[in-house]
Amino acid sequence: MSVERKLPQDFIWGFATASFQIEGSVDVDGRGKSIWDDFSRTPGKTLDGKNGDVATDSYRLWREDIALLKQYGIKAYRFSIAWSRIIPLGGRNDPVNPKGIKFYSDVIDELLRAGITPFVTLYHWDLPQELHNRYGGWLNKDEIVPDFVNYARICFQSFGDRVKHWLTLNEPWCVAVLGYGRGVFAPGRCSDRNRSAEGDSSTEPWIVAHNLILSHASAVKVYRDEFKPTQEGMIGITLNGDWEVPYDNSPENIAAAQQALDVAIGWYADPVYLGFYPYHMKKMLGDRLPDFSPEEWALVKGSSDFYGMNTYTTNLAKAGGEDEFQGLVDYTFTRADGTELGTQAHCAWLQTYPEGFRALLNYVWKRYKLPIYVTENGFAVKGEDSLPIEEAIKDHDRVEYFRGATDSLYKAMYEDGVDIRSYFPWSFLDNFEWADGYGTRFGVTYVDYQTQKRYPKESAKFLIKWFREHQEQPSGSATPPILTAQTTSVPEHLSLDSHSSATTATNSPSAKTAWRCPLKTNGNLPCGHEIANHDKALVKQHFEWHLTQVGLAVRNGELELLDSSTPSKEKTGTTPPLERATATTPRPIRYAEKTTTPERAKTSTWKSIMRKLVM
């Protein structure tokens, strides 16, 4: 594909993750508890009752994950550091954990060896539990600000020689509102006594936000004063916020859309970039909105080198709501004529609407006048978790979401003149999606949580191909392996490390001397399993495995029906990854129907049984 004007080589794009959502190993190598550890283990706090104890096991599998990023041809990777791995108890007078320092240092080194730029978030919602226990965490300005600054300074000292892109806080709106207003995120405080024994939704979120902004600004000052002159990096904050479209052209709904933006974005962005709070917020909250002293305002204003943007969707804004966290505005996706704004995601708060992304980029650029780094943007396909892997990886709705998003990004840059410097789709991997647990999947890489195998989705391939075609490439740049891999109905995995139990699902190259299975699975999918050098014993073993899947077995040289006492090696509904072409066991497949029972086999004709193998 020929593109008239391409993104510059230094445009940063890659995939994003967060420590608690992927790492697991919560009690390994000296890590202390975060507020999400016990919160996620508390019954009723996550939709599926699951927690982050294992997640995608990336604390163990980080080398394999980076190897997969390299296969994808990714040039940048956004990840977060777990505060309680660095300082297990969290405080400025508490001991530092050398193993935590080493872990992230090793990750950074491996990324750089792979030609991948580390883009590091200091805080992605996992406050050390001890700080919450000691003094209320983000509610206590006098304690939390110096503790956060101390943590940030240790990170700058330990990693800043190699990390040149820093984010202080990820989505502080979510920290304040969901953690202290609605009570659905850790630490789970709110006024609803059915949900939380403690908390005040009318005051605490605004106090927490005040302290988050001060912590951010104080850490930035330390970086600029002590580290930037020699390390020569950049630092900023990243804010969530979605575009708001008036429900109709009435003056009250036009005003409502701006009021919603004032609370969703302006609450944090206006102080940091403009040096004041939005008028609507001051009017709505009165003296419940903490003010900054003149010295604090001088610290806060201008405390970000760029605008960090996390955005996912667009809302239709209607005046007359009662929710202060939405600016006293009601949100809907349903237009006045009854049509929906876009395609519905798995989560209720998200629909596709790429025009909104372009509009938001323009709004932020015109209002704050700083380069924009898009640090999250993504889509959770409805019902994806219930699909067989071979269907889930064909994530059409996510591909269409990113098709629209990349088109809007490109047009905002080259038709509208918006200065955009990065794009990080969320997320590199399916992962622990906070209060949703594991049922909501945002990844461009499918994770089988039973085996921890990774399977690239079509959305990953789309994004890699799009940036390959739309960005200037270095001379001699090779096509990423993921784009040259053979396409099959079910992905095969290629072991990245012979000493590791983890494998990654990309297609293994077909050797000229390999035998390829011509049969089909019960789900009517091509098998295609390969056996090197036409090894007759392995071919025989593979055929016998196919027979077991339709209720047959070879015994004493004869074909027999399986009896009910014969144990099944694979449970129905599980999908172990496919083995290498040189594997000694046939590859398991996820089936659309259950293995034939003996009773069913007895009533089947030999012709119908064999049809399952070859038709």
Buried (B, 14 or more C-beta within 10 A) or exposed (E): EEEEEBBEEEBBBBBBBBBBBBBBBBEEBBBBBBBBBBBBBEEEBBBEEBBBBBBBBBBBBBBBBBBBBBBBBBBBBBBBBBBBBBBBBBBBEBEBBEEBBEBBBEBBEBBEEBEBBBBBBBBBBBBBBBBBBBBBBBBBBEBBBBBBBBBBBBBBEBBBBBBBBBBBBBBBBBBBBBBBBBBBBBBBBBBEEEBBEEBEBEBBBBBBBBBBBBBBBBBBBBBBEBBBEEBEBBBBBBBBBBBBBBBEEEEEBBBBBBBBBBBBBBBBBBBBBBEEBBEBBBEBBEEEBBEBEEEBBEBBBBBBBBBBBBBBBBBBBBBEBEBBBBBBBBBEBEEEEEEEBBBBBBBEEBBBBBBBBBBBBBBBBEBBEBBBBBBBBBBBBBEBBEBBBBBBBBBEBBBBBBBBBBBBBBBBBEEBEBBBBBBBBBBBBBBBBBBBBBBBBBBBBBBBBEBBBBBBBBBBBBBBBBBBEBBEBEEEEEEBBBEEBEEBBBBBBBBBEEEBEBBBBBBBEEBEEBBEBEBBBBBEBBBBBBBBEEBEEBBEBBBEBBBBBBBBBEEEEEEEBBEEEEEEEBEEEEBBBBBBBBBEEBBBBBBEEEBBEEEEBEEBEEEEBBEBBEE
